[in-house]
Amino acid sequence: MIIAMSLVVAGVMTYLMFSGLDEDFYHFPWKVFAGFGIMSWLVREGLKLVRDVKKEFEE
């Protein structure tokens, strides 16, 4: 979760830094960083769920 939040914050901060510049000059894809953060969180939660279900079936 910490990694996901740090990726989102880094993407948003970089976007805000460069948004004052000419839009055609540089457009930072902060959505990519946010997407990586969200996907890593979803994968981690999915693996936890699979592990819990697996553990329940073993008992």
PQR file with spaces between the fields and no chain letter, atoms N, CA, C, O and H, PARSE charges and radii, in Angstrom:
ATOM       1  N    MET     1       0.830   -1.196    0.000 -0.4000 1.5000
ATOM       2  CA   MET     1       0.000    0.000    0.000 -0.0000 2.0000
ATOM       3  C    MET     1       0.869    1.252    0.000  0.5500 1.7000
ATOM       4  O    MET     1       0.540    2.251   -0.640 -0.5500 1.4000
ATOM       5  N    ILE     2       1.981    1.185    0.726 -0.4000 1.5000
ATOM       6  CA   ILE     2       2.889    2.333    0.781 -0.0000 2.0000
ATOM       7  C    ILE     2       3.483    2.601   -0.599  0.5500 1.7000
ATOM       8  O    ILE     2       3.607    3.752   -1.018 -0.5500 1.4000
ATOM       9  H    ILE     2       2.249    0.373    1.245  0.4000 1.0000
ATOM      10  N    ILE     3       3.846    1.534   -1.299 -0.4000 1.5000
ATOM      11  CA   ILE     3       4.425    1.691   -2.639 -0.0000 2.0000
ATOM      12  C    ILE     3       3.386    2.290   -3.578  0.5500 1.7000
ATOM      13  O    ILE     3       3.700    3.168   -4.382 -0.5500 1.4000
ATOM      14  H    ILE     3       3.744    0.598   -0.960  0.4000 1.0000
ATOM      15  N    ALA     4       2.161    1.819   -3.475 -0.4000 1.5000
ATOM      16  CA   ALA     4       1.099    2.344   -4.336 -0.0000 2.0000
ATOM      17  C    ALA     4       0.890    3.832   -4.092  0.5500 1.7000
ATOM      18  O    ALA     4       0.792    4.613   -5.039 -0.5500 1.4000
ATOM      19  H    ALA     4       1.906    1.106   -2.821  0.4000 1.0000
ATOM      20  N    MET     5       0.823    4.218   -2.841 -0.4000 1.5000
ATOM      21  CA   MET     5       0.603    5.629   -2.521 -0.0000 2.0000
ATOM      22  C    MET     5       1.787    6.486   -2.961  0.5500 1.7000
ATOM      23  O    MET     5       1.599    7.598   -3.455 -0.5500 1.4000
ATOM      24  H    MET     5       0.903    3.584   -2.072  0.4000 1.0000
ATOM      25  N    SER     6       3.009    5.973   -2.783 -0.4000 1.5000
ATOM      26  CA   SER     6       4.176    6.766   -3.169 -0.0000 2.0000
ATOM      27  C    SER     6       4.233    6.950   -4.688  0.5500 1.7000
ATOM      28  O    SER     6       4.640    8.009   -5.167 -0.5500 1.4000
ATOM      29  H    SER     6       3.161    5.070   -2.381  0.4000 1.0000
ATOM      30  N    LEU     7       3.828    5.925   -5.448 -0.4000 1.5000
ATOM      31  CA   LEU     7       3.795    6.072   -6.907 -0.0000 2.0000
ATOM      32  C    LEU     7       2.758    7.101   -7.329  0.5500 1.7000
ATOM      33  O    LEU     7       3.007    7.913   -8.221 -0.5500 1.4000
ATOM      34  H    LEU     7       3.497    5.065   -5.059  0.4000 1.0000
ATOM      35  N    VAL     8       1.603    7.068   -6.693 -0.4000 1.5000
ATOM      36  CA   VAL     8       0.558    8.037   -7.023 -0.0000 2.0000
ATOM      37  C    VAL     8       1.018    9.445   -6.679  0.5500 1.7000
ATOM      38  O    VAL     8       0.841   10.370   -7.472 -0.5500 1.4000
ATOM      39  H    VAL     8       1.401    6.409   -5.968  0.4000 1.0000
ATOM      40  N    VAL     9       1.613    9.613   -5.487 -0.4000 1.5000
ATOM      41  CA   VAL     9       2.069   10.938   -5.061 -0.0000 2.0000
ATOM      42  C    VAL     9       3.173   11.445   -5.981  0.5500 1.7000
ATOM      43  O    VAL     9       3.177   12.617   -6.358 -0.5500 1.4000
ATOM      44  H    VAL     9       1.756    8.861   -4.843  0.4000 1.0000
ATOM      45  N    ALA    10       4.113   10.568   -6.345 -0.4000 1.5000
ATOM      46  CA   ALA    10       5.202   10.981   -7.235 -0.0000 2.0000
ATOM      47  C    ALA    10       4.654   11.408   -8.594  0.5500 1.7000
ATOM      48  O    ALA    10       5.094   12.408   -9.160 -0.5500 1.4000
ATOM      49  H    ALA    10       4.111    9.616   -6.039  0.4000 1.0000
ATOM      50  N    GLY    11       3.704   10.656   -9.109 -0.4000 1.5000
ATOM      51  CA   GLY    11       3.114   11.008  -10.399 -0.0000 2.0000
ATOM      52  C    GLY    11       2.373   12.328  -10.351  0.5500 1.7000
ATOM      53  O    GLY    11       2.518   13.158  -11.248 -0.5500 1.4000
ATOM      54  H    GLY    11       3.347    9.843   -8.649  0.4000 1.0000
ATOM      55  N    VAL    12       1.575   12.528   -9.305 -0.4000 1.5000
ATOM      56  CA   VAL    12       0.804   13.768   -9.191 -0.0000 2.0000
ATOM      57  C    VAL    12       1.726   14.958   -8.984  0.5500 1.7000
ATOM      58  O    VAL    12       1.511   16.009   -9.589 -0.5500 1.4000
ATOM      59  H    VAL    12       1.457   11.854   -8.577  0.4000 1.0000
ATOM      60  N    MET    13       2.747   14.822   -8.145 -0.4000 1.5000
ATOM      61  CA   MET    13       3.669   15.932   -7.890 -0.0000 2.0000
ATOM      62  C    MET    13       4.417   16.317   -9.163  0.5500 1.7000
ATOM      63  O    MET    13       4.573   17.503   -9.456 -0.5500 1.4000
ATOM      64  H    MET    13       2.921   13.969   -7.653  0.4000 1.0000
ATOM      65  N    THR    14       4.880   15.326   -9.920 -0.4000 1.5000
ATOM      66  CA   THR    14       5.590   15.624  -11.161 -0.0000 2.0000
ATOM      67  C    THR    14       4.643   16.282  -12.162  0.5500 1.7000
ATOM      68  O    THR    14       5.025   17.218  -12.865 -0.5500 1.4000
ATOM      69  H    THR    14       4.754   14.363   -9.682  0.4000 1.0000
ATOM      70  N    TYR    15       3.424   15.793  -12.220 -0.4000 1.5000
ATOM      71  CA   TYR    15       2.428   16.403  -13.113 -0.0000 2.0000
ATOM      72  C    TYR    15       2.185   17.860  -12.734  0.5500 1.7000
ATOM      73  O    TYR    15       2.126   18.729  -13.603 -0.5500 1.4000
ATOM      74  H    TYR    15       3.114   15.033  -11.649  0.4000 1.0000
ATOM      75  N    LEU    16       2.045   18.126  -11.439 -0.4000 1.5000
ATOM      76  CA   LEU    16       1.793   19.497  -10.996 -0.0000 2.0000
ATOM      77  C    LEU    16       2.991   20.401  -11.269  0.5500 1.7000
ATOM      78  O    LEU    16       2.819   21.576  -11.596 -0.5500 1.4000
ATOM      79  H    LEU    16       2.093   17.419  -10.733  0.4000 1.0000
ATOM      80  N    MET    17       4.217   19.857  -11.136 -0.4000 1.5000
ATOM      81  CA   MET    17       5.411   20.659  -11.403 -0.0000 2.0000
ATOM      82  C    MET    17       5.460   21.087  -12.861  0.5500 1.7000
ATOM      83  O    MET    17       5.805   22.229  -13.164 -0.5500 1.4000
ATOM      84  H    MET    17       4.356   18.904  -10.870  0.4000 1.0000
ATOM      85  N    PHE    18       5.114   20.172  -13.768 -0.4000 1.5000
ATOM      86  CA   PHE    18       5.238   20.461  -15.188 -0.0000 2.0000
ATOM      87  C    PHE    18       3.960   21.015  -15.801  0.5500 1.7000
ATOM      88  O    PHE    18       3.973   21.422  -16.963 -0.5500 1.4000
ATOM      89  H    PHE    18       4.833   19.244  -13.521  0.4000 1.0000
ATOM      90  N    SER    19       2.860   21.044  -15.060 -0.4000 1.5000
ATOM      91  CA   SER    19       1.610   21.530  -15.642 -0.0000 2.0000
ATOM      92  C    SER    19       1.649   23.035  -15.879  0.5500 1.7000
ATOM      93  O    SER    19       0.891   23.546  -16.703 -0.5500 1.4000
ATOM      94  H    SER    19       2.850   20.713  -14.117  0.4000 1.0000
ATOM      95  N    GLY    20       2.513   23.749  -15.176 -0.4000 1.5000
ATOM      96  CA   GLY    20       2.632   25.184  -15.392 -0.0000 2.0000
ATOM      97  C    GLY    20       3.367   25.514  -16.676  0.5500 1.7000
ATOM      98  O    GLY    20       3.252   26.625  -17.193 -0.5500 1.4000
ATOM      99  H    GLY    20       3.129   23.334  -14.507  0.4000 1.0000
ATOM     100  N    LEU    21       4.124   24.552  -17.196 -0.4000 1.5000
ATOM     101  CA   LEU    21       4.848   24.765  -18.448 -0.0000 2.0000
ATOM     102  C    LEU    21       3.891   24.643  -19.626  0.5500 1.7000
ATOM     103  O    LEU    21       2.718   24.302  -19.470 -0.5500 1.4000
ATOM     104  H    LEU    21       4.217   23.649  -16.777  0.4000 1.0000
ATOM     105  N    ASP    22       4.418   24.926  -20.786 -0.4000 1.5000
ATOM     106  CA   ASP    22       3.617   24.789  -22.000 -0.0000 2.0000
ATOM     107  C    ASP    22       3.184   23.334  -22.154  0.5500 1.7000
ATOM     108  O    ASP    22       4.017   22.430  -22.095 -0.5500 1.4000
ATOM     109  H    ASP    22       5.370   25.203  -20.913  0.4000 1.0000
ATOM     110  N    GLU    23       1.902   23.105  -22.348 -0.4000 1.5000
ATOM     111  CA   GLU    23       1.366   21.744  -22.430 -0.0000 2.0000
ATOM     112  C    GLU    23       1.983   20.949  -23.582  0.5500 1.7000
ATOM     113  O    GLU    23       2.189   19.741  -23.464 -0.5500 1.4000
ATOM     114  H    GLU    23       1.225   23.840  -22.396  0.4000 1.0000
ATOM     115  N    ASP    24       2.277   21.625  -24.692 -0.4000 1.5000
ATOM     116  CA   ASP    24       2.848   20.924  -25.834 -0.0000 2.0000
ATOM     117  C    ASP    24       4.313   20.573  -25.608  0.5500 1.7000
ATOM     118  O    ASP    24       4.843   19.665  -26.246 -0.5500 1.4000
ATOM     119  H    ASP    24       2.110   22.607  -24.787  0.4000 1.0000
ATOM     120  N    PHE    25       4.969   21.297  -24.694 -0.4000 1.5000
ATOM     121  CA   PHE    25       6.395   21.061  -24.450 -0.0000 2.0000
ATOM     122  C    PHE    25       6.620   19.742  -23.731  0.5500 1.7000
ATOM     123  O    PHE    25       7.454   18.939  -24.149 -0.5500 1.4000
ATOM     124  H    PHE    25       4.538   22.035  -24.176  0.4000 1.0000
ATOM     125  N    TYR    26       5.886   19.516  -22.660 -0.4000 1.5000
ATOM     126  CA   TYR    26       6.087   18.290  -21.895 -0.0000 2.0000
ATOM     127  C    TYR    26       4.800   17.942  -21.176  0.5500 1.7000
ATOM     128  O    TYR    26       4.258   18.745  -20.418 -0.5500 1.4000
ATOM     129  H    TYR    26       5.209   20.169  -22.321  0.4000 1.0000
ATOM     130  N    HIS    27       4.321   16.743  -21.421 -0.4000 1.5000
ATOM     131  CA   HIS    27       3.120   16.276  -20.729 -0.0000 2.0000
ATOM     132  C    HIS    27       3.467   14.967  -20.032  0.5500 1.7000
ATOM     133  O    HIS    27       3.611   13.930  -20.679 -0.5500 1.4000
ATOM     134  H    HIS    27       4.762   16.090  -22.038  0.4000 1.0000
ATOM     135  N    PHE    28       3.600   15.022  -18.720 -0.4000 1.5000
ATOM     136  CA   PHE    28       4.020   13.840  -17.963 -0.0000 2.0000
ATOM     137  C    PHE    28       2.848   12.886  -17.788  0.5500 1.7000
ATOM     138  O    PHE    28       1.774   13.299  -17.351 -0.5500 1.4000
ATOM     139  H    PHE    28       3.484   15.865  -18.195  0.4000 1.0000
ATOM     140  N    PRO    29       3.042   11.621  -18.122 -0.5600 1.5000
ATOM     141  CA   PRO    29       1.940   10.652  -17.999  0.2800 2.0000
ATOM     142  C    PRO    29       1.744   10.182  -16.554  0.5500 1.7000
ATOM     143  O    PRO    29       2.062    9.040  -16.222 -0.5500 1.4000
ATOM     144  N    TRP    30       1.220   11.064  -15.698 -0.4000 1.5000
ATOM     145  CA   TRP    30       1.059   10.704  -14.289 -0.0000 2.0000
ATOM     146  C    TRP    30       0.032    9.600  -14.119  0.5500 1.7000
ATOM     147  O    TRP    30       0.037    8.899  -13.107 -0.5500 1.4000
ATOM     148  H    TRP    30       0.961   11.992  -15.968  0.4000 1.0000
ATOM     149  N    LYS    31      -0.856    9.435  -15.108 -0.4000 1.5000
ATOM     150  CA   LYS    31      -1.852    8.364  -15.017 -0.0000 2.0000
ATOM     151  C    LYS    31      -1.180    6.999  -15.044  0.5500 1.7000
ATOM     152  O    LYS    31      -1.706    6.039  -14.482 -0.5500 1.4000
ATOM     153  H    LYS    31      -0.860   10.004  -15.930  0.4000 1.0000
ATOM     154  N    VAL    32      -0.018    6.903  -15.694 -0.4000 1.5000
ATOM     155  CA   VAL    32       0.714    5.639  -15.720 -0.0000 2.0000
ATOM     156  C    VAL    32       1.163    5.276  -14.310  0.5500 1.7000
ATOM     157  O    VAL    32       1.005    4.131  -13.886 -0.5500 1.4000
ATOM     158  H    VAL    32       0.409    7.683  -16.151  0.4000 1.0000
ATOM     159  N    PHE    33       1.724    6.245  -13.576 -0.4000 1.5000
ATOM     160  CA   PHE    33       2.149    5.985  -12.209 -0.0000 2.0000
ATOM     161  C    PHE    33       0.966    5.621  -11.320  0.5500 1.7000
ATOM     162  O    PHE    33       1.052    4.700  -10.508 -0.5500 1.4000
ATOM     163  H    PHE    33       1.853    7.175  -13.920  0.4000 1.0000
ATOM     164  N    ALA    34      -0.129    6.341  -11.476 -0.4000 1.5000
ATOM     165  CA   ALA    34      -1.318    6.040  -10.682 -0.0000 2.0000
ATOM     166  C    ALA    34      -1.835    4.644  -11.024  0.5500 1.7000
ATOM     167  O    ALA    34      -2.258    3.899  -10.140 -0.5500 1.4000
ATOM     168  H    ALA    34      -0.199    7.089  -12.136  0.4000 1.0000
ATOM     169  N    GLY    35      -1.797    4.296  -12.301 -0.4000 1.5000
ATOM     170  CA   GLY    35      -2.241    2.967  -12.727 -0.0000 2.0000
ATOM     171  C    GLY    35      -1.374    1.870  -12.149  0.5500 1.7000
ATOM     172  O    GLY    35      -1.889    0.842  -11.708 -0.5500 1.4000
ATOM     173  H    GLY    35      -1.453    4.902  -13.019  0.4000 1.0000
ATOM     174  N    PHE    36      -0.045    2.074  -12.144 -0.4000 1.5000
ATOM     175  CA   PHE    36       0.849    1.082  -11.539 -0.0000 2.0000
ATOM     176  C    PHE    36       0.553    0.915  -10.062  0.5500 1.7000
ATOM     177  O    PHE    36       0.533   -0.204   -9.549 -0.5500 1.4000
ATOM     178  H    PHE    36       0.373    2.909  -12.502  0.4000 1.0000
ATOM     179  N    GLY    37       0.323    2.017   -9.382 -0.4000 1.5000
ATOM     180  CA   GLY    37       0.028    1.945   -7.952 -0.0000 2.0000
ATOM     181  C    GLY    37      -1.251    1.193   -7.675  0.5500 1.7000
ATOM     182  O    GLY    37      -1.300    0.348   -6.781 -0.5500 1.4000
ATOM     183  H    GLY    37       0.339    2.926   -9.798  0.4000 1.0000
ATOM     184  N    ILE    38      -2.288    1.495   -8.436 -0.4000 1.5000
ATOM     185  CA   ILE    38      -3.570    0.821   -8.232 -0.0000 2.0000
ATOM     186  C    ILE    38      -3.456   -0.657   -8.589  0.5500 1.7000
ATOM     187  O    ILE    38      -3.984   -1.508   -7.873 -0.5500 1.4000
ATOM     188  H    ILE    38      -2.249    2.181   -9.162  0.4000 1.0000
ATOM     189  N    MET    39      -2.772   -0.971   -9.688 -0.4000 1.5000
ATOM     190  CA   MET    39      -2.632   -2.371  -10.092 -0.0000 2.0000
ATOM     191  C    MET    39      -1.829   -3.172   -9.075  0.5500 1.7000
ATOM     192  O    MET    39      -2.171   -4.319   -8.785 -0.5500 1.4000
ATOM     193  H    MET    39      -2.343   -0.280  -10.270  0.4000 1.0000
ATOM     194  N    SER    40      -0.761   -2.582   -8.527 -0.4000 1.5000
ATOM     195  CA   SER    40       0.024   -3.316   -7.534 -0.0000 2.0000
ATOM     196  C    SER    40      -0.807   -3.591   -6.291  0.5500 1.7000
ATOM     197  O    SER    40      -0.689   -4.657   -5.688 -0.5500 1.4000
ATOM     198  H    SER    40      -0.483   -1.651   -8.762  0.4000 1.0000
ATOM     199  N    TRP    41      -1.651   -2.631   -5.903 -0.4000 1.5000
ATOM     200  CA   TRP    41      -2.520   -2.836   -4.748 -0.0000 2.0000
ATOM     201  C    TRP    41      -3.534   -3.942   -5.033  0.5500 1.7000
ATOM     202  O    TRP    41      -3.773   -4.795   -4.178 -0.5500 1.4000
ATOM     203  H    TRP    41      -1.747   -1.765   -6.393  0.4000 1.0000
ATOM     204  N    LEU    42      -4.135   -3.935   -6.234 -0.4000 1.5000
ATOM     205  CA   LEU    42      -5.116   -4.960   -6.591 -0.0000 2.0000
ATOM     206  C    LEU    42      -4.486   -6.347   -6.627  0.5500 1.7000
ATOM     207  O    LEU    42      -5.086   -7.314   -6.158 -0.5500 1.4000
ATOM     208  H    LEU    42      -3.941   -3.241   -6.927  0.4000 1.0000
ATOM     209  N    VAL    43      -3.284   -6.449   -7.178 -0.4000 1.5000
ATOM     210  CA   VAL    43      -2.601   -7.742   -7.236 -0.0000 2.0000
ATOM     211  C    VAL    43      -2.307   -8.243   -5.831  0.5500 1.7000
ATOM     212  O    VAL    43      -2.516   -9.419   -5.534 -0.5500 1.4000
ATOM     213  H    VAL    43      -2.796   -5.663   -7.559  0.4000 1.0000
ATOM     214  N    ARG    44      -1.822   -7.354   -4.964 -0.4000 1.5000
ATOM     215  CA   ARG    44      -1.509   -7.746   -3.594 -0.0000 2.0000
ATOM     216  C    ARG    44      -2.759   -8.223   -2.854  0.5500 1.7000
ATOM     217  O    ARG    44      -2.724   -9.244   -2.167 -0.5500 1.4000
ATOM     218  H    ARG    44      -1.653   -6.399   -5.206  0.4000 1.0000
ATOM     219  N    GLU    45      -3.859   -7.487   -2.995 -0.4000 1.5000
ATOM     220  CA   GLU    45      -5.110   -7.878   -2.330 -0.0000 2.0000
ATOM     221  C    GLU    45      -5.647   -9.186   -2.911  0.5500 1.7000
ATOM     222  O    GLU    45      -6.176  -10.021   -2.176 -0.5500 1.4000
ATOM     223  H    GLU    45      -3.887   -6.658   -3.554  0.4000 1.0000
ATOM     224  N    GLY    46      -5.515   -9.365   -4.211 -0.4000 1.5000
ATOM     225  CA   GLY    46      -5.953  -10.613   -4.839 -0.0000 2.0000
ATOM     226  C    GLY    46      -5.163  -11.805   -4.338  0.5500 1.7000
ATOM     227  O    GLY    46      -5.733  -12.867   -4.088 -0.5500 1.4000
ATOM     228  H    GLY    46      -5.085   -8.688   -4.808  0.4000 1.0000
ATOM     229  N    LEU    47      -3.849  -11.641   -4.189 -0.4000 1.5000
ATOM     230  CA   LEU    47      -3.025  -12.730   -3.673 -0.0000 2.0000
ATOM     231  C    LEU    47      -3.381  -13.058   -2.229  0.5500 1.7000
ATOM     232  O    LEU    47      -3.384  -14.228   -1.845 -0.5500 1.4000
ATOM     233  H    LEU    47      -3.387  -10.778   -4.393  0.4000 1.0000
ATOM     234  N    LYS    48      -3.682  -12.040   -1.424 -0.4000 1.5000
ATOM     235  CA   LYS    48      -4.117  -12.291   -0.043 -0.0000 2.0000
ATOM     236  C    LYS    48      -5.409  -13.093   -0.028  0.5500 1.7000
ATOM     237  O    LYS    48      -5.557  -14.028    0.759 -0.5500 1.4000
ATOM     238  H    LYS    48      -3.680  -11.090   -1.736  0.4000 1.0000
ATOM     239  N    LEU    49      -6.339  -12.729   -0.895 -0.4000 1.5000
ATOM     240  CA   LEU    49      -7.622  -13.423   -0.960 -0.0000 2.0000
ATOM     241  C    LEU    49      -7.428  -14.879   -1.370  0.5500 1.7000
ATOM     242  O    LEU    49      -8.026  -15.776   -0.777 -0.5500 1.4000
ATOM     243  H    LEU    49      -6.219  -11.969   -1.534  0.4000 1.0000
ATOM     244  N    VAL    50      -6.595  -15.116   -2.382 -0.4000 1.5000
ATOM     245  CA   VAL    50      -6.326  -16.483   -2.838 -0.0000 2.0000
ATOM     246  C    VAL    50      -5.682  -17.289   -1.721  0.5500 1.7000
ATOM     247  O    VAL    50      -6.032  -18.450   -1.510 -0.5500 1.4000
ATOM     248  H    VAL    50      -6.108  -14.388   -2.864  0.4000 1.0000
ATOM     249  N    ARG    51      -4.742  -16.681   -1.003 -0.4000 1.5000
ATOM     250  CA   ARG    51      -4.067  -17.369    0.092 -0.0000 2.0000
ATOM     251  C    ARG    51      -5.053  -17.739    1.198  0.5500 1.7000
ATOM     252  O    ARG    51      -4.994  -18.843    1.740 -0.5500 1.4000
ATOM     253  H    ARG    51      -4.458  -15.738   -1.174  0.4000 1.0000
ATOM     254  N    ASP    52      -5.954  -16.821    1.532 -0.4000 1.5000
ATOM     255  CA   ASP    52      -6.944  -17.097    2.576 -0.0000 2.0000
ATOM     256  C    ASP    52      -7.906  -18.205    2.160  0.5500 1.7000
ATOM     257  O    ASP    52      -8.241  -19.068    2.971 -0.5500 1.4000
ATOM     258  H    ASP    52      -6.002  -15.925    1.091  0.4000 1.0000
ATOM     259  N    VAL    53      -8.350  -18.189    0.912 -0.4000 1.5000
ATOM     260  CA   VAL    53      -9.257  -19.230    0.431 -0.0000 2.0000
ATOM     261  C    VAL    53      -8.549  -20.573    0.415  0.5500 1.7000
ATOM     262  O    VAL    53      -9.135  -21.591    0.784 -0.5500 1.4000
ATOM     263  H    VAL    53      -8.078  -17.487    0.253  0.4000 1.0000
ATOM     264  N    LYS    54      -7.298  -20.583   -0.010 -0.4000 1.5000
ATOM     265  CA   LYS    54      -6.516  -21.818   -0.049 -0.0000 2.0000
ATOM     266  C    LYS    54      -6.355  -22.393    1.355  0.5500 1.7000
ATOM     267  O    LYS    54      -6.487  -23.599    1.562 -0.5500 1.4000
ATOM     268  H    LYS    54      -6.822  -19.757   -0.311  0.4000 1.0000
ATOM     269  N    LYS    55      -6.069  -21.513    2.317 -0.4000 1.5000
ATOM     270  CA   LYS    55      -5.901  -21.931    3.700 -0.0000 2.0000
ATOM     271  C    LYS    55      -7.198  -22.519    4.253  0.5500 1.7000
ATOM     272  O    LYS    55      -7.176  -23.500    4.997 -0.5500 1.4000
ATOM     273  H    LYS    55      -5.962  -20.533    2.148  0.4000 1.0000
ATOM     274  N    GLU    56      -8.318  -21.917    3.886 -0.4000 1.5000
ATOM     275  CA   GLU    56      -9.615  -22.387    4.372 -0.0000 2.0000
ATOM     276  C    GLU    56      -9.945  -23.768    3.811  0.5500 1.7000
ATOM     277  O    GLU    56     -10.522  -24.598    4.514 -0.5500 1.4000
ATOM     278  H    GLU    56      -8.336  -21.121    3.282  0.4000 1.0000
ATOM     279  N    PHE    57      -9.586  -24.022    2.554 -0.4000 1.5000
ATOM     280  CA   PHE    57      -9.857  -25.331    1.969 -0.0000 2.0000
ATOM     281  C    PHE    57      -8.953  -26.411    2.543  0.5500 1.7000
ATOM     282  O    PHE    57      -9.343  -27.578    2.581 -0.5500 1.4000
ATOM     283  H    PHE    57      -9.118  -23.348    1.983  0.4000 1.0000
ATOM     284  N    GLU    58      -7.755  -26.050    2.989 -0.4000 1.5000
ATOM     285  CA   GLU    58      -6.832  -27.031    3.560 -0.0000 2.0000
ATOM     286  C    GLU    58      -7.286  -27.510    4.930  0.5500 1.7000
ATOM     287  O    GLU    58      -6.954  -28.623    5.339 -0.5500 1.4000
ATOM     288  H    GLU    58      -7.438  -25.103    2.957  0.4000 1.0000
ATOM     289  N    GLU    59      -8.037  -26.685    5.638 -0.4000 1.5000
ATOM     290  CA   GLU    59      -8.454  -27.055    6.997 -0.0000 2.0000
ATOM     291  C    GLU    59      -9.565  -28.056    7.014  0.5500 1.7000
ATOM     292  O    GLU    59     -10.018  -28.459    8.086 -0.5500 1.4000
ATOM     293  H    GLU    59      -8.306  -25.782    5.305  0.4000 1.0000
